[in-house]
Amino acid sequence: MSKKADEIIRRDHNVFLNTTMIDYNFVLGGGEGDFVYDVDGRKIIDFTSFIGVYNLGINSNVRIRNAIKKQIDVMMHGAFNEYYSELPVKFGEAFIKMFPKGFGRIFLCNSGTEAVESSVKYAKYFTKRQYTLAFYRAFHGRTMGSLGLTSSKFIQRSHFGPFTGVIHAPYVYPYRCPFKHRDGEECGEEYIDYIRENILKREAPPNEVASIIFEPVQGEGGYIVPTKSFVRGLREIADEIGAALICDEVQAGYMRTGKFLALDNFGVKADIYAMAKGLGAGMPMGAVVVKSDFGDVPEGVNANTFGGNLAAVAGAYEALKEIQRNQRKMEHDIKQKGAHIMKRLGEMKDRYGMIGDVRGLGLMIGVELVKDKDSMVPASKEREKVLKIALEKGLLLLPAGDSTIRVLPPLTISQHSIDKGLDILEESISEVSHS
Ligand SMILES: Cc1ncc(COP(=O)(O)O)c(C=O)c1O
């Protein structure tokens, strides 16, 4: 590490509470498109989209940048919860078109956790019920309400409980299915049976459940792709018990899986969608989209200061127009790039005993590392080593779950960067396998 990077890290530690989770020292210099530069100007391929935010490439879209700059010169903050203004309305009208028919109410906020908490609040308000059913390994955010739903790692929850009004159920994990049918759709059905027979018979009184909240692909929990049977089962349960189905699209949404809404991959519709991350194309922004059938809420039920911030909405609106102009091509490209990455990772899985599972949808792909294929013991330390070596070799990655590596590049990434990045990933895995 350079002296300059070292010095910035030292000053950071003096002034900030600890938040950075990585134990490799990366100090950001800048970024563009597929690449990020460290503070010493070293060029690094990005397989993270900066935690799933830069879906349209790192800072590279000139239209988005210009729209934000232009709006900043006009006005940045319009107190949208107090005063009307046209830009958020234009955005809302365009945004709602991306949702299934029958969705007609949006709430604008600032982050994923606020979108999640607001979704849960709306479900409680509309149903006048008290419990929220969430899932093990879920990550919905870290503020107190969302943290109660999050059940990914102890470090995130320890000392902050008790959390009330939340009941957790198991989320289908096809690679580690604990039931008789260890594979695929049947495994998903067994999870649904378990929820019906145990959670909803012994713990969560069905007529007191306001909502079921889930991620269409679990992100932080390990990039776990559920089976169709599981997702459809959740929809059925919600309908049977009269609870709202909330889909947390914060990480998996916004074209990440090849569809605007990740849930569309499963042929299921939710009642409430929570979105953030890619939505603002780099500006902080979140949104909740609610089924029209629910009606509206009285003034003052839910609001904030910065939701609908004009500079953030300017970026979000331009990003949305970009998607609407190119949606078909994007869908095709994401599918093709995702298939190529899955194929190459699949070949690596055959070559390395350490790769236990490769799974994903579109460009949301996880590589789960294990001590060996038979024991399937998570290779957590080895995963950290791979991330570190990859960064030294010029590839930025993020972990997920106990021992999974996220492959989460900008959706606009070039074929060349994909292949170069995968070469580095393989070299890093190979080094750790042979160490
Ligand atoms: C699925 C999901 N929901 C909610 C959140 C929380 O979003 P934020 O960090 O913007 O509060 C995240 C963040 O990683 C997420 O992945």
The ligand as an SDF file (V2000), in Angstrom:
LIG
                    3D

 16 16  0  0  0  0  0  0  0  0999 V2000
  -32.0420   -6.4650   -0.2260 C   0  0  0  0  0  0  0  0  0  0  0  0
  -31.6330   -5.2270    0.5290 C   0  0  0  0  0  0  0  0  0  0  0  0
  -32.5560   -4.5470    1.2100 N   0  0  0  0  0  0  0  0  0  0  0  0
  -32.2560   -3.4340    1.9040 C   0  0  0  0  0  0  0  0  0  0  0  0
  -30.9630   -2.9680    1.9470 C   0  0  0  0  0  0  0  0  0  0  0  0
  -30.6290   -1.7320    2.7270 C   0  0  0  0  0  0  0  0  0  0  0  0
  -30.3290   -0.7000    1.8530 O   0  0  0  0  0  0  0  0  0  0  0  0
  -29.5590    0.6020    2.3860 P   0  0  0  0  0  0  0  0  0  0  0  0
  -28.1610    0.1840    2.6970 O   0  0  0  0  0  0  0  0  0  0  0  0
  -29.6560    1.5650    1.2290 O   0  0  0  0  0  0  0  0  0  0  0  0
  -30.2940    1.0800    3.5750 O   0  0  0  0  0  0  0  0  0  0  0  0
  -29.9550   -3.6470    1.2500 C   0  0  0  0  0  0  0  0  0  0  0  0
  -28.5640   -3.1810    1.2950 C   0  0  0  0  0  0  0  0  0  0  0  0
  -27.6310   -3.8480    0.9640 O   0  0  0  0  0  0  0  0  0  0  0  0
  -30.3060   -4.8150    0.5160 C   0  0  0  0  0  0  0  0  0  0  0  0
  -29.3900   -5.5050   -0.1510 O   0  0  0  0  0  0  0  0  0  0  0  0
  1  2  1  0
  2  3  1  0
  2 15  2  0
  3  4  2  0
  4  5  1  0
  5  6  1  0
  5 12  2  0
  6  7  1  0
  7  8  1  0
  8  9  2  0
  8 10  1  0
  8 11  1  0
 12 13  1  0
 12 15  1  0
 13 14  2  0
 15 16  1  0
M  END
$$$$
